[in-house]
Amino acid sequence: MNKDVEIIESNSESDTYQLGIKIGESAQSGDVFTLIGDLGVGKTVFTQGLAKGLGIEESICSPTFTIVQVYDEGRLPFYHFDVYRIGDVSEMDEIGYEEYVFGDGVSLIEWANLIEEILPDTYTRIEISKDLTKGFDYRKIEISHIA
């Protein structure tokens, strides 16, 4: 498992959003991103930026109750998962997880640590955390390429 970690410091929602745009602009067909972080750290803001980087203008919100939201209007299809409410990994089969994740689009999986056993062999892990000693808006964003 290759785990080179890049650490990015964000001092505002705008910084987090801009990082998402940058990653979205360079995303390729088949890319899978996992997004880990507590409630309120900026996962949705990051995801909105990534979608913007893919050319998606539609409003992006977490699909907490639908598990997956599909956006087709960008340069690549975007599959946004929120698996926070998954009770068992087998539920992912019911929503067509493999067709999305192993398809031609870009997948982003929030709370991916809950379904680690079914993640692909290669993906980009993004973990966002707060450090209140560095300010209310400070976020540490760790990006690891897992292979």
BANU-585912 format. One record per atom (N, C-alpha, C, CB): residue in three letters; x, y, z. Coordinates in pm, whole numbers, padded with zeros to 5 digits, always signed. Glycine has a CB too. Layout:
BEGIN
ALAXYZ...
//
This chain:
BEGIN
MET+00084-00118+00000MET+00000+00000+00000MET+00089+00124+00000MET-00096+00000+00122ASN+00081+00200-00106ASN+00155+00326-00116ASN+00077+00433-00044ASN+00180+00366-00264LYS+00141+00504+00047LYS+00067+00602+00125LYS+00148+00729+00145LYS+00026+00544+00261ASP+00187+00794+00035ASP+00250+00925+00046ASP+00140+01023+00085ASP+00321+00966-00089VAL+00166+01103+00187VAL+00064+01195+00236VAL+00105+01338+00206VAL+00041+01177+00388GLU+00014+01409+00141GLU+00031+01552+00118GLU-00060+01623+00217GLU-00003+01593-00032ILE-00005+01718+00291ILE-00084+01792+00389ILE-00105+01934+00339ILE-00014+01792+00529ILE-00232+01973+00334ILE-00269+02108+00291ILE-00342+02175+00405ILE-00358+02105+00162GLU-00307+02298+00432GLU-00373+02373+00538GLU-00471+02471+00475GLU-00270+02447+00626SER-00595+02463+00523SER-00701+02552+00476SER-00738+02645+00591SER-00826+02472+00426ASN-00749+02772+00559ASN-00785+02869+00662ASN-00923+02929+00642ASN-00683+02979+00667SER-00997+02875+00543SER-01132+02927+00517SER-01209+02826+00433SER-01126+03064+00445GLU-01341+02845+00429GLU-01423+02763+00341GLU-01377+02781+00197GLU-01573+02799+00356SER-01340+02903+00163SER-01295+02933+00027SER-01171+02850-00009SER-01265+03083+00012ASP-01075+02839+00084ASP-00955+02757+00059ASP-00994+02613+00031ASP-00858+02764+00181THR-01085+02559+00111THR-01128+02420+00096THR-01200+02402-00037THR-01220+02378+00214TYR-01286+02496-00072TYR-01359+02493-00199TYR-01263+02499-00317TYR-01460+02610-00205GLN-01164+02588-00310GLN-01066+02602-00418GLN-00983+02475-00435GLN-00974+02722-00391LEU-00949+02409-00325LEU-00877+02282-00334LEU-00963+02179-00406LEU-00837+02231-00194GLY-01092+02175-00372GLY-01184+02085-00440GLY-01188+02111-00590GLY-01323+02098-00382ILE-01194+02240-00629ILE-01194+02275-00772ILE-01068+02223-00840ILE-01204+02429-00790LYS-00954+02248-00778LYS-00826+02205-00835LYS-00824+02053-00857LYS-00709+02247-00743ILE-00870+01978-00759ILE-00872+01832-00771ILE-00973+01789-00877ILE-00905+01767-00635GLY-01088+01854-00880GLY-01189+01823-00980GLY-01141+01850-01122GLY-01314+01901-00954GLU-01067+01958-01139GLU-01016+01992-01273GLU-00917+01888-01324GLU-00951+02129-01270SER-00845+01823-01234SER-00745+01725-01278SER-00796+01581-01268SER-00619+01739-01195ALA-00919+01562-01219ALA-00974+01427-01205ALA-00991+01361-01342ALA-01110+01432-01131GLN-00968+01231-01342GLN-00977+01151-01465GLN-01087+01046-01451GLN-00841+01082-01495SER-01131+00996-01564SER-01231+00890-01567SER-01185+00772-01480SER-01257+00843-01713GLY-01273+00725-01394GLY-01241+00612-01307GLY-01182+00649-01173GLY-01149+00523-01377ASP-01151+00777-01151ASP-01094+00819-01022ASP-01195+00799-00909ASP-01049+00967-01028VAL-01143+00753-00796VAL-01224+00737-00676VAL-01157+00816-00564VAL-01240+00585-00637PHE-01236+00902-00501PHE-01190+00981-00387PHE-01271+00940-00266PHE-01203+01134-00415THR-01203+00917-00154THR-01274+00892-00030THR-01256+01015+00058THR-01222+00762+00042LEU-01361+01050+00129LEU-01361+01173+00207LEU-01398+01138+00351LEU-01461+01278+00149ILE-01302+01161+00440ILE-01315+01125+00580ILE-01310+01253+00663ILE-01203+01024+00624GLY-01394+01261+00764GLY-01391+01376+00854GLY-01518+01384+00936GLY-01371+01506+00776ASP-01507+01444+01053ASP-01621+01459+01141ASP-01726+01550+01078ASP-01577+01513+01277LEU-01844+01549+01137LEU-01949+01641+01096LEU-01899+01785+01108LEU-02078+01620+01180GLY-01926+01866+01008GLY-01893+02008+01016GLY-01751+02046+00981GLY-01921+02055+01150VAL-01671+01955+00925VAL-01532+01991+00891VAL-01518+02050+00752VAL-01444+01870+00903GLY-01622+02038+00669GLY-01613+02096+00536GLY-01616+01994+00422GLY-01489+02174+00525LYS-01665+01874+00449LYS-01671+01772+00344LYS-01760+01818+00228LYS-01724+01639+00401THR-01874+01878+00261THR-01966+01923+00156THR-01905+02038+00077THR-02101+01966+00216VAL-01839+02131+00144VAL-01773+02243+00075VAL-01668+02191-00021VAL-01709+02340+00177PHE-01586+02096+00025PHE-01485+02036-00062PHE-01552+01970-00183PHE-01400+01931+00017THR-01659+01893-00158THR-01729+01822-00265THR-01789+01920-00366THR-01839+01734-00206GLN-01844+02030-00318GLN-01898+02132-00408GLN-01788+02187-00499GLN-01964+02246-00328GLY-01669+02207-00443GLY-01556+02253-00524GLY-01514+02149-00626GLY-01438+02287-00435LEU-01507+02023-00585LEU-01469+01917-00678LEU-01569+01911-00794LEU-01461+01781-00606ALA-01697+01919-00763ALA-01800+01916-00867ALA-01783+02035-00961ALA-01941+01917-00804LYS-01755+02151-00906LYS-01732+02271-00989LYS-01614+02247-01082LYS-01707+02397-00899GLY-01507+02186-01030GLY-01390+02154-01110GLY-01420+02056-01223GLY-01281+02097-01023LEU-01526+01977-01206LEU-01569+01885-01311LEU-01664+01953-01410LEU-01637+01762-01249GLY-01697+02080-01383GLY-01786+02154-01472GLY-01933+02141-01438GLY-01765+02108-01612ILE-01962+02100-01317ILE-02101+02083-01273ILE-02148+02212-01207ILE-02116+01962-01175GLU-02255+02268-01258GLU-02309+02393-01205GLU-02424+02369-01108GLU-02357+02482-01320GLU-02481+02249-01113GLU-02595+02213-01029GLU-02557+02223-00881GLU-02643+02070-01062SER-02654+02252-00797SER-02633+02260-00653SER-02596+02121-00599SER-02759+02315-00581ILE-02494+02115-00514ILE-02445+01989-00459ILE-02475+01987-00309ILE-02292+01971-00486CYS-02541+01880-00263CYS-02559+01861-00119CYS-02539+01712-00090CYS-02700+01910-00071SER-02513+01680+00034SER-02483+01541+00069SER-02606+01453+00052SER-02430+01531+00213PRO-02590+01339-00016PRO-02703+01247-00037PRO-02719+01152+00082PRO-02682+01166-00166THR-02732+01208+00203THR-02734+01128+00325THR-02843+01022+00324THR-02751+01217+00445PHE-02959+01054+00272PHE-03070+00958+00277PHE-03083+00877+00149PHE-03199+01030+00304THR-03031+00926+00037THR-03038+00851-00088THR-02911+00771-00114THR-03064+00945-00204ILE-02809+00791-00036ILE-02678+00724-00043ILE-02594+00771-00162ILE-02697+00574-00052VAL-02653+00782-00281VAL-02574+00825-00397VAL-02654+00927-00478VAL-02535+00704-00486GLN-02584+01028-00526GLN-02641+01127-00616GLN-02555+01127-00742GLN-02646+01272-00550VAL-02619+01123-00858VAL-02549+01118-00985VAL-02564+01251-01057VAL-02602+01002-01073TYR-02451+01306-01103TYR-02449+01431-01178TYR-02385+01401-01314TYR-02371+01545-01101ASP-02460+01428-01421ASP-02411+01394-01556ASP-02372+01516-01638ASP-02517+01317-01629GLU-02387+01636-01585GLU-02370+01754-01669GLU-02225+01799-01686GLU-02448+01866-01612GLY-02132+01747-01610GLY-01993+01791-01619GLY-01917+01720-01729GLY-01923+01769-01487ARG-01785+01742-01731ARG-01702+01678-01834ARG-01690+01528-01814ARG-01564+01740-01836LEU-01717+01482-01691LEU-01726+01339-01658LEU-01846+01320-01566LEU-01593+01287-01591PRO-01909+01202-01569PRO-02015+01177-01470PRO-01955+01184-01329PRO-02084+01039-01496PHE-02032+01234-01234PHE-01986+01246-01096PHE-02083+01169-01007PHE-01976+01395-01051TYR-02029+01075-00930TYR-02107+00992-00840TYR-02069+01029-00697TYR-02084+00840-00867HIS-02162+01093-00628HIS-02137+01143-00493HIS-02210+01052-00393HIS-02184+01291-00477PHE-02133+00979-00315PHE-02187+00888-00214PHE-02175+00949-00076PHE-02116+00751-00219ASP-02274+00924+00008ASP-02265+00953+00151ASP-02312+00826+00221ASP-02351+01081+00193VAL-02218+00751+00277VAL-02250+00620+00333VAL-02266+00623+00485VAL-02143+00520+00295TYR-02287+00743+00540TYR-02299+00760+00685TYR-02408+00671+00744TYR-02328+00905+00718ARG-02517+00653+00672ARG-02630+00578+00725ARG-02634+00431+00681ARG-02757+00646+00682ILE-02527+00384+00620ILE-02522+00243+00578ILE-02512+00156+00703ILE-02400+00217+00482GLY-02604+00059+00713GLY-02601-00031+00828GLY-02510-00150+00803GLY-02740-00079+00861ASP-02501-00191+00676ASP-02422-00307+00640ASP-02368-00286+00499ASP-02507-00438+00649VAL-02246-00329+00476VAL-02181-00308+00347VAL-02263-00367+00231VAL-02042-00370+00348SER-02338-00473+00259SER-02418-00536+00152SER-02522-00440+00094SER-02489-00661+00206GLU-02560-00338+00169GLU-02654-00238+00119GLU-02597-00164-00003GLU-02690-00136+00229MET-02466-00160-00015MET-02403-00090-00128MET-02434-00161-00260MET-02252-00080-00107ASP-02451-00293-00256ASP-02487-00368-00378ASP-02622-00322-00432ASP-02491-00519-00349GLU-02714-00292-00341GLU-02850-00255-00379GLU-02855-00124-00458GLU-02937-00243-00256ILE-02756-00037-00438ILE-02757+00092-00509ILE-02667+00092-00631ILE-02715+00203-00414GLY-02609-00025-00663GLY-02525-00034-00782GLY-02386+00022-00762GLY-02591+00038-00895TYR-02335+00011-00641TYR-02204+00066-00605TYR-02095+00033-00707TYR-02162+00014-00468GLU-02082-00095-00742GLU-01972-00135-00830GLU-01983-00074-00969GLU-01968-00286-00842GLU-02106-00060-01021GLU-02123+00001-01153GLU-02073+00145-01153GLU-02271-00004-01196TYR-02096+00214-01043TYR-02048+00353-01032TYR-01897+00358-01011TYR-02120+00424-00917VAL-01850+00292-00908VAL-01710+00304-00866VAL-01614+00246-00970VAL-01689+00235-00733PHE-01656+00143-01041PHE-01570+00083-01143PHE-01611+00127-01283PHE-01574-00069-01132GLY-01689+00236-01290GLY-01736+00288-01418GLY-01645+00398-01471GLY-01877+00340-01404ASP-01697+00477-01563ASP-01618+00578-01633ASP-01620+00716-01567ASP-01667+00591-01773GLY-01696+00731-01462GLY-01706+00862-01399GLY-01606+00882-01287GLY-01844+00883-01345VAL-01630+00985-01208VAL-01551+01017-01090VAL-01640+00992-00969VAL-01497+01165-01093SER-01590+00913-00874SER-01667+00882-00753SER-01604+00952-00633SER-01674+00730-00729LEU-01690+01006-00548LEU-01645+01062-00421LEU-01733+00998-00314LEU-01655+01220-00417ILE-01669+00938-00214ILE-01740+00863-00111ILE-01715+00927+00025ILE-01696+00715-00110GLU-01818+00994+00079GLU-01808+01050+00214GLU-01828+00937+00315GLU-01913+01164+00236TRP-01754+00944+00427TRP-01758+00844+00534TRP-01709+00708+00483TRP-01900+00832+00591ALA-01616+00709+00389ALA-01568+00585+00327ALA-01505+00488+00426ALA-01467+00618+00219ASN-01462+00538+00541ASN-01405+00449+00642ASN-01506+00344+00688ASN-01355+00530+00762LEU-01636+00368+00664LEU-01739+00273+00703LEU-01753+00156+00605LEU-01872+00344+00716ILE-01693+00170+00487ILE-01703+00063+00386ILE-01565+00026+00330ILE-01797+00107+00270GLU-01463+00038+00414GLU-01326+00015+00367GLU-01307-00119+00296GLU-01231+00022+00484GLU-01379-00222+00341GLU-01358-00356+00285GLU-01401-00368+00139GLU-01432-00457+00366ILE-01480-00273+00088ILE-01521-00282-00052ILE-01463-00168-00138ILE-01673-00281-00061LEU-01372-00091-00083LEU-01310+00015-00163LEU-01220-00049-00269LEU-01228+00112-00073PRO-01203+00017-00383PRO-01113-00037-00486PRO-00969-00040-00435PRO-01123+00046-00616ASP-00884-00110-00506ASP-00743-00121-00467ASP-00670+00012-00476ASP-00672-00223-00554THR-00713+00097-00568THR-00648+00226-00590THR-00750+00338-00574THR-00582+00231-00731TYR-00720+00434-00489TYR-00807+00549-00469TYR-00728+00660-00400TYR-00933+00511-00386THR-00788+00777-00394THR-00727+00890-00324THR-00807+00915-00197THR-00724+01018-00414ARG-00737+00906-00084ARG-00802+00926+00047ARG-00780+01071+00090ARG-00744+00825+00154ILE-00889+01140+00120ILE-00882+01278+00165ILE-00944+01284+00304ILE-00955+01375+00066GLU-00865+01328+00401GLU-00914+01340+00538GLU-00905+01485+00581GLU-00834+01249+00636ILE-01018+01537+00629ILE-01024+01676+00674ILE-01046+01677+00824ILE-01139+01755+00601SER-00964+01754+00894SER-00979+01764+01039SER-00961+01908+01084SER-00879+01672+01111LYS-01020+01938+01199LYS-01009+02070+01260LYS-00893+02070+01360LYS-01141+02110+01330ASP-00842+02188+01386ASP-00748+02210+01496ASP-00782+02348+01551ASP-00595+02199+01449LEU-00866+02351+01652LEU-00917+02479+01704LEU-00807+02567+01762LEU-01022+02454+01808THR-00691+02507+01794THR-00581+02590+01843THR-00527+02680+01733THR-00468+02502+01900LYS-00558+02645+01606LYS-00512+02725+01492LYS-00623+02813+01435LYS-00458+02634+01383GLY-00737+02816+01503GLY-00847+02902+01460GLY-00971+02821+01423GLY-00805+02987+01341PHE-01086+02886+01433PHE-01214+02820+01408PHE-01225+02768+01265PHE-01328+02916+01437ASP-01171+02842+01168ASP-01185+02806+01027ASP-01070+02720+00974ASP-01195+02931+00944TYR-00972+02693+01056TYR-00856+02614+01013TYR-00896+02468+00990TYR-00743+02622+01118ARG-00846+02412+00879ARG-00864+02270+00850ARG-00732+02213+00802ARG-00975+02247+00745LYS-00699+02094+00849LYS-00586+02019+00795LYS-00643+01918+00699LYS-00500+01950+00909ILE-00597+01920+00574ILE-00646+01828+00473ILE-00531+01738+00431ILE-00706+01905+00351GLU-00546+01609+00461GLU-00443+01511+00427GLU-00489+01431+00305GLU-00415+01417+00549ILE-00405+01430+00203ILE-00435+01360+00079ILE-00335+01247+00062ILE-00432+01457-00043SER-00388+01124+00055SER-00304+01005+00040SER-00349+00929-00084SER-00313+00914+00165HIS-00254+00886-00163HIS-00283+00805-00281HIS-00261+00659-00243HIS-00192+00846-00404ILE-00369+00585-00239ILE-00365+00445-00196ILE-00358+00356-00320ILE-00489+00409-00108ALA-00260+00269-00322ALA-00247+00176-00436ALA-00199+00042-00384ALA-00147+00231-00543
//
